[in-house]
Amino acid sequence: MIIKGQSISSWKRHATHLLKENKAKTSPCSAWNDIVELVCCHNTFTGNSVQSALREMSAVAVGSKCTRWLYTASISPSRAGGRELSNEEAEYSAQKLLDSLGFQDEHQWFAVRHVKAGRAHFHICANRVHPQTLHAVHLGWNYIRHEEVARHLEVHFQLRPIKGAFTRRKRKTDEKYADQRPVAYQSTAEAQQAQRTGISVDTVIADLSAAWEDSRNGREFDLELLQRGYVLARGGRRALVVVDKMGGVHSPTRRLGIKTAEFQRRMVDLDISDLPNLDALRNEQRRVDRFQNSAHEDNKRRPERKNGNQPSVSLRNPGTAR
């Protein structure tokens, strides 16, 4: 079971996210849900709906000085033999999580069930501001509480346990009794990027690993990436990033599974200033997309026109046609 939570201030935007239901079952967007169901609603008086509950919680929070008054959490249970959590089990899980974070019985909260691609997960929304005292719940070190509650619920519901970063076995005297810090295979943003571009993380890992094995220095690694359709570019927070043919951005050290120092030792012969800038590549990709979309619309208006001699733009040298 995985529990993620944070405090936010924009309840209207979050309400839009909670209520995204694909009723026609035709939208391929990953943001839409097949089923949206309100599981439970506690201590609200304006009606059992997501928008009315959030509106009432916002009115209560106005009386305090808390800006990020809305605590939101997602509970994604791991499947054990195809079993999903019921609404009663989800309500118990939400109550257990809020109790561990310091929420009292008078706090307002509700839970929503989402079903996407045949799998259910739950969202919890709670007002950090107490309706009587107007004091906000302090949520420091909530990541540890999330993992502790997740491990408890796995045992309680007999679900497949997941190794957590904070609840793993620590090293004491012998190295063999310690667990390595788990690293996520891909983040939520990376999974959405893979779905948007059509290039899976496994494909990127295989291509970058082959280029790494076939190269001995930074210049050879750059050439090997170009032959496979990737571009080594200067990023923002990270020194170097890899851009795939669809514009997706990847961290080379994360995809290769190596340390940053090892990657920098091999890139020492490469002049970073000669590499293209990530922002320039993105702007060029947007220009190409606009050109292709306008050409497609022009072809629909004039079907007899041939579209065979369009200039193609190289991501390696933005702004030049070949």
C-alpha positions, -999 to 999 in steps of 0.1 A, spaced: 0 0 0 12 35 -9 0 66 9 9 101 -4 -3 133 11 2 171 11 -14 204 22 -28 227 -5 -48 259 -7 -66 257 -40 -97 236 -33 -115 244 -65 -87 230 -86 -86 199 -65 -124 195 -68 -120 195 -105 -95 167 -102 -117 147 -79 -147 149 -102 -131 140 -135 -152 111 -146 -152 98 -181 -189 90 -185 -187 83 -222 -157 59 -216 -140 73 -248 -113 97 -235 -78 82 -236 -65 108 -211 -50 93 -179 -65 122 -158 -101 109 -163 -116 82 -142 -140 54 -151 -159 57 -118 -161 85 -92 -179 77 -60 -182 96 -27 -173 70 0 -181 90 32 -185 125 45 -179 135 81 -189 167 100 -203 186 70 -238 200 70 -244 214 35 -250 182 17 -231 150 7 -212 162 -23 -176 170 -30 -181 206 -40 -205 214 -11 -182 198 14 -151 216 1 -170 249 0 -181 245 37 -145 235 47 -132 266 30 -156 288 49 -145 273 82 -108 278 73 -113 315 65 -115 322 103 -79 310 108 -46 322 94 -38 289 78 -33 292 40 -28 256 31 -57 244 51 -67 214 29 -49 182 35 -52 157 7 -40 121 6 -42 92 -18 -44 56 -8 -33 31 -35 -36 -5 -21 -15 -32 -36 -34 -60 -51 -33 -94 -33 -49 -120 -55 -69 -94 -73 -85 -81 -41 -95 -44 -38 -104 -25 -6 -141 -20 0 -156 13 9 -158 3 46 -121 -7 46 -112 26 28 -131 46 55 -113 27 82 -80 34 65 -88 71 62 -97 73 98 -65 55 109 -44 79 88 -61 110 101 -58 98 137 -21 92 133 -16 127 119 -34 144 149 -68 151 135 -96 150 160 -132 136 157 -146 171 151 -125 178 120 -142 178 86 -132 152 61 -145 130 33 -132 102 10 -136 96 -27 -132 64 -47 -117 65 -81 -116 35 -105 -91 39 -134 -81 12 -159 -99 -14 -137 -81 -5 -105 -94 14 -75 -77 40 -54 -90 65 -28 -86 102 -21 -90 118 13 -97 155 19 -95 168 54 -98 203 68 -67 210 89 -85 238 108 -106 227 138 -141 241 134 -143 252 171 -108 262 181 -97 273 146 -63 258 152 -46 240 123 -31 205 126 6 205 123 18 180 96 55 179 101 72 146 94 40 133 78 60 111 53 70 88 82 34 87 95 22 78 60 45 48 58 37 36 94 0 37 86 6 19 53 25 -9 70 -2 -12 96 -30 -14 70 -10 -40 50 -10 -63 81 -46 -55 90 -60 -63 56 -34 -90 47 -21 -71 16 12 -75 -1 38 -55 20 58 -28 3 93 -18 15 93 19 26 121 44 28 115 52 65 102 19 78 129 -4 63 154 -23 85 183 0 95 219 -11 98 231 -18 133 262 -40 135 261 -62 104 255 -50 68 234 -81 60 207 -71 84 200 -38 67 177 -31 38 187 -7 10 167 25 6 140 17 -20 140 38 -52 108 41 -72 109 26 -106 92 57 -120 75 87 -105 40 98 -113 52 125 -137 74 100 -155 45 75 -159 23 103 -173 51 113 -196 55 78 -209 18 75 -216 18 109 -233 48 102 -256 43 65 -261 80 58 -251 81 35 -221 106 37 -193 119 2 -202 127 13 -237 146 44 -225 166 23 -200 175 -3 -227 186 24 -251 206 44 -226 223 13 -212 233 1 -246 248 36 -254 266 36 -221 282 2 -227 292 11 -262 310 43 -252 342 50 -234 339 88 -228 314 116 -230 318 123 -267 312 87 -277 282 86 -253 267 117 -270 272 101 -305 257 68 -294 226 86 -280 222 105 -313 223 73 -333 194 59 -311 173 90 -315 182 108 -282 197 142 -275 221 150 -246 212 185 -235 218 211 -207 190 210 -182 178 233 -155 184 219 -120 203 189 -134 235 195 -153 227 171 -181 194 155 -193 185 132 -221 156 141 -245 139 114 -265 125 118 -300 90 129 -286 104 155 -263 104 135 -231 130 145 -206 150 118 -186 177 118 -160 207 98 -173 219 87 -139 184 76 -128 179 56 -161 214 41 -160 212 33 -123 246 48 -115 260 75 -92 263 111 -103 301 110 -96 305 80 -120 285 97 -147 305 130 -143 339 111 -145 330 98 -180 316 132 -192 348 151 -182 359 153 -219 326 167 -231 322 205 -234 288 211 -219 285 246 -235 284 229 -270 252 209 -260 218 223 -269 197 239 -242 166 221 -230 144 251 -233 155 257 -269 147 221 -277 112 224 -262 105 256 -281 116 240 -313 95 209 -307 65 232 -301 72 250 -334 74 217 -353 41 205 -337 24 238 -347 38 234 -383 25 199 -385 -9 207 -371 -13 236 -395 -3 215 -424 -28 188 -414 -56 214 -412 -45 227 -446 -46 192 -461 -81 187 -447 -93 218 -464 -75 210 -497 -72 172 -500 -56 174 -535 -25 191 -521 5 169 -516 25 171 -484 57 155 -495 84 182 -492 80 195 -457 112 205 -439 121 183 -410 138 199 -380 166 182 -362 165 182 -324 202 181 -322 206 215 -340 174 235 -333 164 260 -358 179 243 -388 162 222 -415 176 193 -433 
